[in-house]
Structures are given as structure tokens and as C-alpha cells.
Amino acid sequence: MREGPVVFLMGPTGAGKTATVFALSRLLAIDVVSVDAAQIYRGLDVGTAKPSLAERRAVPHHLVDIRSVAESYSAAAFCDDARRLIHAAWRRGRVPVLVGGSSFYFRALEHGLPEMPPADEGLRAALMAELADQGLAALYAELVARDPRRAAALAPTDPQRIVRALEIVRTVGRVPEKAASTPWPASLLKFAISPRDRALLHKRIATRFRRMLARGLIEEAMWLFGLNLPSGAPALRLVGYRQVGEYLRDKIPYNGLIEQGSAATRQLAKRQLTWLRADAAVQWLDGDGPRGPEICAMAIRDAVDKVRGDPVGGLPMSQ
């Protein structure tokens, strides 16, 4: 088996990653692996901006629709699945392209996962009781005070990871940094797509959220909340669905839903950009303009060709 480069195609939500990967599929023989903690869920299509079924038939995406909304999916499971798919792509002579916005998954695959203490069911139950009694903000504030490095890496609205981080902190003092799993040894080509103009990204995000509402996000959220999942289920906390839940409970008006959904998505994009800018190895691409995705795809193709020692444009197109 000939090992080759692994492409990380990253960027904030709404920046144009999906359009770029489809443009790249016309230039290279690629296998696409989704790196998206929301697109794993079956039934959540509109609010997670999944490629359509027709698009996925044309360019299959691995790790999409692999869990029910009642299930969770860990970074460790993602690393196992991604490594298997990367090796499968190499065996077929294809370039594995990992595309998405879940920064923690990318980091886990590249650097390995920290060694964690085993789960403590008693402590977990106590933390869940505190979550119900005091609210998530109180737990997040404790995490900020006791392990600010770990708190900065988590969204303040992510109860699953905040509770687990506090469980570890209360057990061993802080989340360990030592990697327990092996970092990824392959040649990584890391790209981030984002318009240079932040205002343009914000405009795209607002347009994208309104389009989701027009395509049935509220109906999709009604189905999700109608399942009566446990309050800590990760699917219930996803950006967009959480805001629709507030609207369905008459806590915000429709205009407030638009404002809060767009604002939450902007905050997500900001966290994604902050993480990406801290990585000096990331190559930035501007996907703006009508030919933006094609231009980005050509830049990625050229970088892959260089690593593989092929002439520019020398790799076969996908079928």
C-alpha cells in the first residue's frame, strides 16, 4: 500500500468547504471523510447543512448518517473510523480528504488523544444533578477557574464535554495533555477556507440560517425535540436546533430566532477561526467569488501533486 498525503480541508461554518470539496473531486481521485460532529446524525439534514443525497451519490461522504440522535460519538471513535478510511483510500490509490469544522476531531487525529482517567459513574451523576440544579453556566465557570486551557477549547454551551472535563478535573486536577493515542504520522496538508472579509462571512452565515429555516429547520427540530431525548443528549445542543427549541417553547419570537441562530453560528465560526489561526501549518484559501471553490481546489490539487512528486494536474480525476 502506497501511503500519501492526507488533506485536511477546514474552515469556519459557511465558508464554502462543501463547494470546494466537490470542485476538488473533479480534479483528483479523492475519498471524502466528514469531520463534523453534527452530520453524523441521521434525520438532521437541514440544520447540519449536509450535502444532498444526490450530491453524496455523486461524491460519497464517509461518516455521515452513522448515528441516531439518541447516540453519542466520541473523538476516540472518530479517530478509529478516520484512520480506517484513510488506509482504505490509500489502498485504492485515492487521496483521503477530511472536510469539516469540528476542530477537536481534527486535533485528536493529528496529535493523539490525552490519557484520561476512567469514567466515574458516581461523580458523573453528581455533576448531572448540579447541571440540572445550577445550570450549565455555573459548571462552565468552575471549569474556567480550575482548568482555563481546557475551558477555552470548549463551547460554553456543550454540556457533554463540560461535564466530562469537570469529572476529570475533580479527579486528577486538570485534563491531561499527554497523548495516549499515537499522533498521525502521514504527510498532512492542512487548508482553511475563509473569506478575507469578516463581514462577508457574517452575511453568508445570516443568509445560510434563513435558508435553513425556509428549507424546514423548524419542522426538523420539532421532530428532534418530540423524541423526548435525555436533556444531556448532544444532538439537542447543536447550534440552530437549540435556538429553534427556544422558539418552540415561546421564549423568543421568530425574529429573535433568526437573530439568535445567526449569532450562535457566528460565535461558532469565531471559535473555529481562533483555533485555525493558532496553527502555523495551515494554508489559508479565500473561497470568495464565483470561481472561488474552483480556485481553492486547484491550489489543493497542486499541493497534493507536489507532495506525491506528480506533475501539476497529473493525478487522475475521480469517477
C-alpha positions in Angstrom: 0.0 0.0 0.0 1.4 3.4 -1.0 0.9 6.0 1.7 0.4 9.5 0.5 -0.8 12.9 1.8 -3.8 13.4 3.9 -5.7 16.6 3.2 -7.4 18.5 6.0 -10.0 20.9 4.5 -11.1 23.1 7.3 -12.6 26.5 7.9 -15.5 28.3 9.7 -19.0 27.2 9.1 -20.5 28.8 5.9 -17.1 29.5 4.3 -17.5 27.2 1.3 -15.8 23.9 2.3 -18.5 21.8 0.7 -18.4 23.6 -2.7 -14.6 23.3 -2.7 -14.6 19.6 -2.0 -16.9 19.0 -4.9 -14.7 21.1 -7.1 -11.7 19.1 -5.9 -13.5 15.8 -6.8 -13.4 16.9 -10.4 -9.6 17.3 -10.3 -8.4 14.4 -8.1 -9.4 10.9 -7.2 -10.4 11.5 -3.6 -12.2 9.8 -0.8 -14.1 12.3 1.4 -14.3 11.8 5.1 -16.7 14.2 7.0 -15.2 15.8 10.1 -18.5 17.1 11.5 -19.9 16.2 14.9 -23.4 17.2 13.7 -23.6 15.5 10.3 -23.1 12.1 12.0 -26.8 12.1 13.0 -29.5 10.6 10.9 -32.5 12.8 10.4 -30.7 16.1 11.0 -30.2 17.2 7.4 -31.2 20.8 7.1 -29.7 22.2 10.2 -26.4 20.5 9.8 -26.1 21.6 6.1 -25.4 18.1 4.9 -24.7 17.6 1.2 -27.9 16.4 -0.5 -28.5 12.8 -1.3 -27.8 13.5 -5.0 -24.5 15.2 -4.1 -23.5 12.3 -1.9 -24.3 9.8 -4.6 -22.0 11.8 -6.9 -19.3 12.2 -4.3 -19.7 9.8 -1.3 -19.1 11.2 2.1 -18.0 8.8 4.8 -19.0 9.3 8.5 -22.3 11.0 7.6 -25.6 9.5 9.0 -23.7 7.0 11.2 -25.5 7.6 14.5 -29.1 8.0 15.6 -29.8 11.2 17.5 -30.1 9.2 20.7 -26.4 8.2 20.5 -23.2 9.9 21.1 -19.9 9.8 19.2 -16.5 10.3 20.8 -13.3 11.7 19.4 -11.7 8.3 20.0 -14.3 6.6 17.8 -13.8 9.3 15.2 -10.0 8.7 15.2 -10.5 4.9 14.8 -13.0 5.4 11.9 -10.9 8.1 10.2 -7.7 6.0 10.3 -9.5 3.0 8.8 -11.0 5.2 6.0 -7.6 6.8 5.3 -5.9 3.5 4.9 -8.8 2.3 2.7 -8.4 5.3 0.4 -4.6 4.7 0.1 -5.2 1.0 -0.8 -7.4 2.2 -3.7 -4.8 4.8 -4.8 -7.0 7.7 -3.8 -6.3 10.8 -1.7 -8.2 11.0 1.6 -9.7 14.4 2.1 -11.1 15.1 5.6 -13.5 18.0 5.4 -15.5 19.8 8.2 -15.5 22.2 11.0 -15.1 20.0 14.2 -11.8 21.3 15.4 -11.5 18.8 18.2 -11.7 15.9 15.9 -9.0 17.2 13.6 -6.8 17.9 16.6 -7.4 14.5 18.1 -6.5 12.7 14.8 -3.3 14.8 14.2 -1.9 14.9 17.8 -3.5 12.0 19.5 -5.9 12.0 22.5 -4.8 12.8 26.0 -4.7 10.0 28.5 -7.9 10.2 30.6 -9.0 8.7 33.9 -11.8 6.2 33.6 -15.4 7.4 33.9 -16.7 7.7 37.5 -20.4 7.0 37.4 -21.0 8.4 40.9 -19.2 11.7 40.1 -20.9 11.9 36.7 -24.3 11.5 38.4 -23.4 14.2 40.9 -22.4 16.6 38.1 -25.6 15.9 36.1 -27.6 16.8 39.3 -25.6 20.0 39.6 -26.3 20.7 35.9 -30.0 20.4 36.5 -29.9 22.4 39.7 -27.4 25.2 38.9 -27.3 25.3 35.1 -24.6 24.9 32.6 -23.1 28.4 33.1 -22.1 27.5 36.7 -20.4 24.3 35.7 -18.5 26.1 32.9 -17.4 28.9 35.3 -15.9 26.2 37.6 -14.1 24.7 34.6 -12.7 28.2 33.6 -11.4 28.7 37.2 -9.9 25.2 37.5 -8.6 24.4 34.0 -8.8 27.6 31.8 -6.9 25.9 29.0 -9.4 23.2 28.6 -12.3 25.6 29.1 -11.1 27.7 26.2 -11.2 24.7 23.9 -14.8 24.0 24.6 -18.0 25.8 23.7 -19.8 27.2 26.8 -23.0 25.5 25.5 -21.6 21.9 25.3 -22.8 20.1 28.4 -21.4 16.7 27.4 -17.8 17.9 27.1 -18.0 20.3 30.0 -19.4 17.7 32.4 -16.7 15.2 31.3 -13.9 17.8 31.6 -15.1 18.7 35.2 -15.3 15.0 36.0 -11.6 14.7 35.0 -10.6 17.9 36.8 -12.2 16.9 40.0 -10.5 13.5 39.8 -6.9 14.4 38.7 -6.8 18.2 38.9 -6.8 19.1 35.2 -7.3 17.5 31.8 -4.0 15.7 30.9 -2.0 16.9 27.9 0.0 13.7 27.4 -1.2 11.9 24.3 -2.4 8.3 24.9 -3.1 7.5 21.3 -0.4 7.8 18.5 -0.3 11.1 16.6 -1.0 10.8 12.9 2.4 10.1 11.1 1.3 10.8 7.5 2.1 13.8 5.5 -0.6 16.3 6.3 -1.7 19.1 4.0 -3.8 21.5 6.1 -6.0 24.1 4.3 -8.5 26.5 5.8 -11.1 28.3 3.6 -12.4 31.6 4.7 -13.2 34.9 3.1 -10.8 37.7 4.0 -13.7 40.0 4.7 -15.2 39.0 8.1 -18.4 41.0 7.2 -18.8 38.8 4.1 -18.6 35.6 6.3 -21.2 37.1 8.6 -23.5 37.9 5.7 -23.1 34.3 4.4 -24.0 32.9 7.8 -27.1 35.0 8.1 -28.2 34.0 4.6 -27.5 30.4 5.3 -29.5 30.3 8.5 -32.5 32.0 6.8 -32.2 29.4 4.0 -32.3 26.6 6.6 -35.5 28.0 8.1 -37.0 28.1 4.6 -36.0 24.5 3.9 -37.6 23.1 7.1 -35.3 23.6 10.0 -38.2 24.2 12.4 -40.0 21.0 11.3 -36.8 19.1 11.7 -36.3 20.5 15.2 -39.9 19.6 16.1 -39.2 16.0 15.2 -36.0 16.0 17.2 -37.5 17.6 20.4 -40.5 15.3 20.0 -38.4 12.3 20.6 -38.1 13.2 24.3 -34.4 12.5 24.5 -32.4 12.9 27.7 -31.6 16.6 28.4 -27.9 15.9 28.0 -28.2 14.3 24.6 -25.6 16.1 22.3 -28.0 16.4 19.4 -30.2 18.7 21.5 -27.4 21.2 21.9 -26.5 21.7 18.3 -26.3 25.2 17.0 -29.6 26.1 15.3 -31.7 23.4 16.9 -31.1 24.8 20.3 -32.4 28.2 19.2 -35.4 26.7 17.4 -36.1 24.9 20.7 -36.3 28.3 22.4 -38.7 29.5 19.7 -40.9 26.4 20.0 -41.2 27.0 23.8 -42.3 30.6 23.1 -39.2 32.0 24.8 -38.2 34.1 21.7 -40.2 35.4 18.7 -39.5 34.4 15.1 -37.3 37.4 14.5 -35.4 36.6 17.7 -34.9 33.1 16.4 -33.3 34.5 13.2 -31.1 36.8 15.3 -30.0 34.3 17.9 -29.5 31.5 15.4 -27.3 33.7 13.2 -25.4 35.0 16.3 -24.7 31.5 17.6 -23.4 30.4 14.2 -21.1 33.5 14.2 -19.8 32.5 17.6 -19.1 29.0 16.4 -17.3 30.4 13.3 -15.2 32.7 15.6 -14.1 29.7 17.7 -13.2 27.7 14.6 -11.1 30.6 13.3 -9.4 31.1 16.6 -8.2 27.5 16.6 -7.1 27.6 13.0 -5.1 30.8 13.3 -3.1 29.2 16.1 -1.8 26.6 13.7 1.1 27.9 11.6 1.0 24.9 9.3 -2.5 25.9 8.0 -2.6 27.2 4.4 -5.3 29.8 4.0 -7.5 30.0 0.9 -10.1 32.6 0.0 -13.2 30.9 -1.4 -14.8 34.2 -2.3 -16.1 34.9 -5.8 -18.0 32.9 -8.4 -14.9 30.7 -9.1 -13.7 30.6 -5.5 -14.2 26.9 -5.0 -12.5 26.0 -8.3 -9.5 28.2 -7.5 -9.2 26.7 -4.0 -9.5 23.2 -5.4 -6.7 23.9 -7.9 -4.4 25.1 -5.1 -5.1 21.9 -3.1 -4.6 19.8 -6.2 -1.2 21.4 -6.9 -0.1 20.9 -3.3 -1.0 17.2 -3.4 0.8 16.8 -6.7 3.9 18.3 -5.3 3.9 16.0 -2.3 3.4 13.0 -4.4 6.0 14.0 -6.9 3.5 14.2 -9.8 3.4 16.9 -12.4 0.8 19.5 -11.7 -2.5 18.2 -12.7 -1.1 14.7 -13.1 -3.4 12.8 -10.8 -6.5 11.1 -12.2 -9.9 12.5 -11.8 -12.4 10.7 -9.6 -15.0 8.6 -11.3 
